[in-house]
Amino acid sequence: MPGNAELDSVDWRILEELQNDATLANRTLAGRVGLAASSCLQRVRRLRERGVITGSHIDVDPAATGLPLEAVVSVNVRPHTRAVVDSFREFVMAEPETRSLLHVSGQADFLLHVAVADSAHLQSFLVDKLSARTEVRHFTSSIVLEQVHTRALTPPQHLSPTRRRR
C-alpha cells in the first residue's frame, strides 16, 4: 500500500540507482547494490507491486525540441470547488505547453509549469487560453531562468550511513 512501505537501505540504494538511470539492466543494478541478479529482480518487482515504483520515464530537454522558454504560472480559480478544480486540471493537462501542474495551498491555487517557443507563444498561452477560462480569477507568470533538481529521492537519515557514493 503506498505510503506504508517499509524500505531498508538496499531498497533505497535500488531506488536511487533507478531514479538516476531507469534503463539500467538488472545485472548492472544488482552489481551496484551488492545483490545477486535474482534477488535484485525480486526486490524491484516487490517495489513495483507495493506502489513504491510507479513507472519509468526519460527526461526531454524542452529547448532541444524548440521550446526554450519555460515559465511558472501561479493561478487562482473561483469558486474553489471540486468540480472547478477537476475541470481546470483536465483543461491544463490537455494543453501541449503544460509540463506539470501542482494543486497547492497558499496564495495560489495552482502552480503551472509550461514550456513555449518564445515570449509571443507565452503571451498567447496566457491571454488566449488561460485567461479565457471563466474560473481563472488571477494569474501571474515568472520566467524560469534556471532549473536545478535532484535526480533521486534519498532515504531517511537513519538509513543513509550505508549509502555508497560514486
C-alpha positions as CSV (number, residue, x, y, z in Angstrom):
1,M,0.0,0.0,0.0
2,P,1.5,3.4,-1.0
3,G,2.6,5.5,2.0
4,N,3.2,2.5,4.2
5,A,6.2,0.9,2.5
6,E,8.9,-0.1,4.9
7,L,12.2,0.2,3.0
8,D,15.6,-0.9,4.1
9,S,18.9,0.5,2.9
10,V,19.2,-1.9,0.0
11,D,15.7,-0.9,-1.3
12,W,16.8,2.8,-1.0
13,R,20.0,2.0,-3.0
14,I,17.9,0.3,-5.7
15,L,15.6,3.3,-5.8
16,E,18.5,5.8,-6.0
17,E,20.1,3.9,-8.9
18,L,16.9,3.5,-10.8
19,Q,16.0,7.2,-10.3
20,N,19.3,8.2,-11.7
21,D,19.0,5.8,-14.7
22,A,15.8,3.9,-15.2
23,T,17.4,2.0,-18.1
24,L,19.9,0.0,-16.0
25,A,20.0,-3.7,-16.8
26,N,19.1,-5.8,-13.8
27,R,22.5,-7.4,-13.7
28,T,24.2,-4.0,-13.6
29,L,21.8,-2.8,-10.9
30,A,22.4,-5.9,-8.9
31,G,26.1,-5.3,-9.0
32,R,25.8,-1.7,-7.9
33,V,23.7,-2.5,-4.9
34,G,25.5,-5.7,-3.9
35,L,22.8,-8.3,-4.7
36,A,22.5,-11.4,-6.8
37,A,20.6,-10.6,-10.0
38,S,17.7,-12.8,-9.0
39,S,17.4,-11.2,-5.6
40,C,17.6,-7.7,-7.2
41,L,14.9,-8.6,-9.7
42,Q,12.7,-9.8,-6.8
43,R,13.1,-6.6,-4.9
44,V,12.4,-4.4,-7.9
45,R,9.2,-6.4,-8.5
46,R,8.2,-6.1,-4.9
47,L,8.8,-2.3,-5.0
48,R,6.5,-2.1,-8.1
49,E,3.8,-4.3,-6.5
50,R,3.8,-2.2,-3.4
51,G,3.4,1.0,-5.4
52,V,6.8,2.4,-4.5
53,I,8.0,2.3,-8.1
54,T,5.2,3.7,-10.2
55,G,6.8,3.9,-13.6
56,S,9.9,4.8,-15.6
57,H,10.5,7.8,-17.8
58,I,13.0,9.7,-19.8
59,D,13.8,13.4,-19.5
60,V,13.4,15.6,-22.6
61,D,15.1,19.0,-22.9
62,P,12.4,21.4,-24.0
63,A,15.0,23.7,-25.6
64,A,16.2,20.9,-27.8
65,T,12.6,20.4,-29.1
66,G,12.1,24.1,-30.0
67,L,10.5,25.1,-26.6
68,P,13.4,27.0,-24.9
69,L,11.3,29.4,-22.8
70,E,9.8,27.9,-19.6
71,A,7.6,29.7,-17.1
72,V,5.8,29.0,-13.8
73,V,2.3,30.4,-13.7
74,S,0.5,30.9,-10.3
75,V,-3.2,30.6,-10.9
76,N,-6.2,31.4,-8.7
77,V,-9.6,29.9,-9.6
78,R,-13.1,30.6,-8.2
79,P,-15.1,29.0,-6.9
80,H,-12.6,26.6,-5.5
81,T,-14.9,23.6,-5.7
82,R,-14.1,20.0,-6.6
83,A,-15.9,20.4,-10.0
84,V,-13.9,23.6,-10.9
85,V,-10.6,22.1,-9.7
86,D,-11.2,18.9,-11.7
87,S,-12.3,20.8,-14.8
88,F,-9.3,23.2,-14.6
89,R,-6.9,20.3,-14.1
90,E,-8.3,18.5,-17.2
91,F,-8.0,21.6,-19.3
92,V,-4.5,22.4,-18.3
93,M,-3.2,18.8,-18.7
94,A,-4.6,18.7,-22.2
95,E,-2.6,21.7,-23.3
96,P,0.7,20.9,-25.2
97,E,2.5,23.7,-23.3
98,T,2.0,22.1,-19.9
99,R,4.9,20.3,-18.3
100,S,3.4,19.9,-14.8
101,L,0.7,21.1,-12.6
102,L,0.6,21.4,-8.8
103,H,-2.5,22.0,-6.8
104,V,-1.2,23.9,-3.8
105,S,-2.3,25.7,-0.7
106,G,-1.2,29.3,0.0
107,Q,-1.7,32.4,-2.2
108,A,-2.1,30.5,-5.4
109,D,-4.4,27.5,-6.0
110,F,-2.2,26.1,-8.8
111,L,1.4,26.3,-10.0
112,L,1.6,25.5,-13.6
113,H,5.0,24.8,-15.4
114,V,4.9,25.5,-19.1
115,A,7.4,25.3,-22.0
116,V,6.9,27.6,-25.0
117,A,8.8,28.7,-28.1
118,D,9.2,32.3,-27.2
119,S,7.6,35.2,-25.3
120,A,4.9,35.6,-28.0
121,H,3.9,32.0,-27.5
122,L,3.8,32.5,-23.7
123,Q,1.6,35.6,-24.2
124,S,-0.7,33.7,-26.5
125,F,-1.0,30.8,-23.9
126,L,-1.7,33.2,-21.1
127,V,-4.1,35.6,-22.9
128,D,-5.9,33.3,-25.3
129,K,-6.0,30.1,-23.4
130,L,-5.6,30.7,-19.6
131,S,-7.4,34.0,-19.2
132,A,-10.2,32.8,-21.4
133,R,-11.3,30.3,-18.7
134,T,-14.2,31.7,-16.7
135,E,-12.9,30.0,-13.5
136,V,-9.5,31.8,-13.7
137,R,-9.6,34.8,-11.5
138,H,-6.0,35.8,-11.3
139,F,-2.6,34.6,-12.5
140,T,1.0,35.7,-12.5
141,S,3.8,34.3,-14.5
142,S,7.5,34.0,-13.9
143,I,10.1,33.1,-16.4
144,V,12.3,30.2,-15.4
145,L,16.0,31.4,-15.5
146,E,17.5,28.1,-14.3
147,Q,16.1,24.8,-13.2
148,V,18.1,22.6,-10.8
149,H,16.6,19.4,-9.4
150,T,17.7,16.3,-7.7
151,R,17.6,13.1,-9.6
152,A,16.8,10.8,-6.7
153,L,14.6,10.8,-3.6
154,T,17.0,9.9,-0.8
155,P,16.5,7.7,2.2
156,P,15.7,9.0,5.7
157,Q,18.8,9.8,7.8
158,H,18.7,6.5,9.8
159,L,19.1,4.5,6.6
160,S,21.7,6.7,4.9
161,P,25.0,5.8,6.6
162,T,25.4,2.7,4.3
163,R,24.8,4.7,1.1
164,R,27.6,4.4,-1.4
165,R,28.9,7.5,-3.1
166,R,30.0,7.4,-6.7
